[in-house]
Amino acid sequence: MAASGIASPVPMVKARVTGVDVGVSAHVSRMGYVSASPFHAPATVRELFVIWLDERQLAVIDDSEGVPVPMGNYDRAWLPAPNVRIELENGARLPGAYVYVHRHGVLHNGADAPRRHPGERALLTELLVESARLRELFGDTPEQFCARARANPRLCARGTQLFVEEERVTTSGLEGYVRR
């Protein structure tokens, strides 16, 4: 926000969310990590944060996520109630919320269900243990992974392609909510 000349605060409110869980994008970011990405999980109840953006803030976030540019990694999707239930701490329920759905899909848990994101260090450790080819590209530790990914956008693209080649990718179940 600061780089875009926006100094206004971004309010965040804790919410109890039913129908969405936090998975793993099937994409190695040029910033050196594998990001969290939402997926459809009808029976899951999670504590998540809802952020309240004004139009300028939303435009900055959309731009950073590649929305609506066709070459970006995310699409913004509206998840309406009752498909997703969002209850604030004061008991109020929201009519829905926007989320960013990853265009590459999400990683699965070995059984075609989306894999839950355990936190970045744990995730990178797990991914590196599971794939010799990923270790060849990014090293043996989360620190090596991050350093190599940040230094090389081509390597990130190769890592993203490797997820597909190793058949680790599934859909998030939220693609139907994207309006193009």
C-alpha positions as CSV (number, residue, x, y, z in Angstrom):
1,M,0.0,0.0,0.0
2,A,2.8,2.4,0.9
3,A,4.5,1.9,-2.4
4,S,1.2,2.9,-4.1
5,G,0.9,6.1,-2.0
6,I,-1.9,4.7,0.2
7,A,-1.4,5.4,3.9
8,S,-4.9,4.6,5.2
9,P,-5.3,1.7,7.5
10,V,-6.7,-1.7,6.4
11,P,-9.3,-2.8,8.9
12,M,-9.2,-6.6,9.7
13,V,-12.0,-8.3,11.5
14,K,-11.9,-11.9,12.8
15,A,-14.7,-14.1,11.5
16,R,-15.9,-17.6,11.9
17,V,-16.1,-19.0,8.4
18,T,-17.9,-22.1,7.3
19,G,-17.3,-23.5,3.8
20,V,-13.7,-22.4,3.1
21,D,-10.4,-23.7,4.2
22,V,-6.8,-22.6,3.6
23,G,-4.9,-24.6,1.1
24,V,-1.7,-24.4,-0.9
25,S,-1.5,-22.6,-4.3
26,A,0.1,-24.8,-7.0
27,H,2.5,-22.0,-7.8
28,V,6.0,-21.0,-6.7
29,S,5.9,-17.2,-6.1
30,R,8.7,-15.0,-7.4
31,M,8.8,-13.6,-3.8
32,G,10.2,-17.0,-2.7
33,Y,7.3,-18.9,-1.2
34,V,4.3,-21.1,-2.0
35,S,1.3,-19.0,-1.0
36,A,-1.9,-20.0,0.8
37,S,-5.0,-20.3,-1.3
38,P,-8.6,-20.8,-0.4
39,F,-10.5,-24.0,-1.3
40,H,-14.1,-25.1,-0.9
41,A,-14.6,-27.1,2.2
42,P,-18.4,-27.3,3.1
43,A,-18.0,-28.9,6.5
44,T,-15.0,-26.9,7.7
45,V,-15.3,-24.1,10.2
46,R,-12.3,-21.8,10.6
47,E,-11.4,-18.6,12.2
48,L,-10.2,-16.3,9.4
49,F,-9.9,-12.6,8.9
50,V,-12.1,-10.4,6.7
51,I,-10.4,-7.3,5.5
52,W,-12.4,-4.2,4.6
53,L,-10.8,-2.4,1.6
54,D,-11.8,0.9,0.1
55,E,-11.7,1.2,-3.7
56,R,-8.1,2.4,-3.9
57,Q,-6.9,-0.3,-1.6
58,L,-8.8,-3.0,-3.5
59,A,-7.3,-1.7,-6.8
60,V,-3.8,-2.1,-5.3
61,I,-4.5,-5.6,-4.1
62,D,-6.1,-6.6,-7.4
63,D,-3.0,-5.3,-9.2
64,S,-0.7,-7.2,-7.0
65,E,-2.7,-10.4,-7.6
66,G,-2.9,-9.9,-11.4
67,V,-6.7,-9.1,-11.4
68,P,-8.1,-8.6,-14.0
69,V,-5.0,-9.0,-16.1
70,P,-5.1,-12.3,-17.9
71,M,-1.4,-13.1,-17.1
72,G,-1.9,-12.8,-13.3
73,N,-2.1,-15.7,-10.9
74,Y,-5.5,-15.0,-9.3
75,D,-9.1,-14.2,-10.0
76,R,-11.3,-12.4,-7.5
77,A,-14.5,-14.4,-6.8
78,W,-17.6,-13.5,-4.8
79,L,-18.5,-16.3,-2.3
80,P,-22.2,-15.7,-1.4
81,A,-24.1,-16.8,1.7
82,P,-25.4,-19.4,2.2
83,N,-22.7,-21.3,0.2
84,V,-20.2,-19.8,2.6
85,R,-21.2,-18.6,6.1
86,I,-19.2,-15.7,7.5
87,E,-20.1,-14.7,11.1
88,L,-18.4,-11.8,12.8
89,E,-17.5,-11.9,16.5
90,N,-20.5,-9.7,17.3
91,G,-22.8,-12.4,15.7
92,A,-23.5,-10.4,12.5
93,R,-23.5,-12.5,9.3
94,L,-22.1,-11.2,6.1
95,P,-23.9,-11.7,2.8
96,G,-20.7,-13.1,1.3
97,A,-17.1,-12.1,0.7
98,Y,-14.5,-11.8,-2.1
99,V,-11.6,-14.2,-2.2
100,Y,-8.7,-14.6,-4.6
101,V,-8.9,-18.0,-6.3
102,H,-5.6,-19.2,-7.7
103,R,-5.6,-19.8,-11.4
104,H,-3.0,-22.6,-11.2
105,G,-5.2,-24.6,-8.8
106,V,-4.1,-25.9,-5.4
107,L,-1.9,-28.7,-4.3
108,H,-3.7,-31.9,-3.2
109,N,-3.1,-34.1,-0.2
110,G,-2.3,-37.2,-2.1
111,A,-6.0,-38.2,-2.5
112,D,-7.2,-35.3,-4.8
113,A,-8.6,-33.3,-1.9
114,P,-6.9,-30.0,-1.4
115,R,-3.9,-30.0,0.9
116,R,-4.2,-27.7,4.0
117,H,-1.5,-25.1,4.4
118,P,0.4,-25.9,7.6
119,G,2.5,-22.7,7.6
120,E,5.3,-21.8,5.3
121,R,8.3,-23.4,7.0
122,A,6.4,-26.7,7.6
123,L,5.0,-26.6,4.0
124,L,8.4,-26.1,2.3
125,T,10.0,-28.8,4.5
126,E,7.2,-31.3,3.5
127,L,7.3,-30.4,-0.2
128,L,11.1,-30.8,-0.3
129,V,11.0,-34.2,1.6
130,E,8.3,-35.4,-0.9
131,S,10.1,-34.5,-4.1
132,A,13.7,-35.2,-5.2
133,R,13.1,-33.1,-8.3
134,L,12.0,-30.1,-6.2
135,R,15.2,-30.5,-4.0
136,E,17.3,-30.5,-7.2
137,L,15.7,-27.1,-8.2
138,F,15.4,-25.4,-4.8
139,G,17.8,-27.1,-2.4
140,D,17.2,-29.1,0.8
141,T,15.9,-26.6,3.2
142,P,13.1,-24.0,3.3
143,E,15.8,-21.2,3.5
144,Q,17.5,-22.5,0.4
145,F,14.1,-22.8,-1.3
146,C,13.2,-19.2,-0.6
147,A,16.6,-17.8,-1.5
148,R,16.7,-19.6,-4.9
149,A,13.1,-18.8,-5.7
150,R,13.6,-15.1,-5.0
151,A,16.6,-15.0,-7.2
152,N,15.1,-16.6,-10.3
153,P,11.7,-16.1,-11.8
154,R,12.4,-18.8,-14.4
155,L,13.1,-21.3,-11.6
156,C,9.8,-20.4,-10.0
157,A,8.0,-21.1,-13.3
158,R,9.8,-24.4,-13.5
159,G,8.8,-25.3,-9.9
160,T,5.2,-24.4,-10.8
161,Q,5.4,-26.7,-13.8
162,L,6.9,-29.5,-11.7
163,F,3.8,-29.5,-9.5
164,V,1.8,-30.3,-12.6
165,E,4.3,-32.9,-13.9
166,E,4.3,-34.7,-10.5
167,E,0.5,-34.7,-10.6
168,R,0.1,-32.7,-7.3
169,V,-2.5,-30.2,-8.6
170,T,-6.3,-30.2,-8.1
171,T,-9.0,-27.6,-8.3
172,S,-10.0,-25.4,-5.4
173,G,-13.7,-26.0,-5.9
174,L,-14.1,-22.2,-6.0
175,E,-13.5,-21.7,-9.7
176,G,-17.2,-21.6,-10.4
177,Y,-17.5,-18.4,-8.4
178,V,-15.2,-16.4,-10.7
179,R,-16.9,-14.0,-13.1
180,R,-14.9,-13.3,-16.2
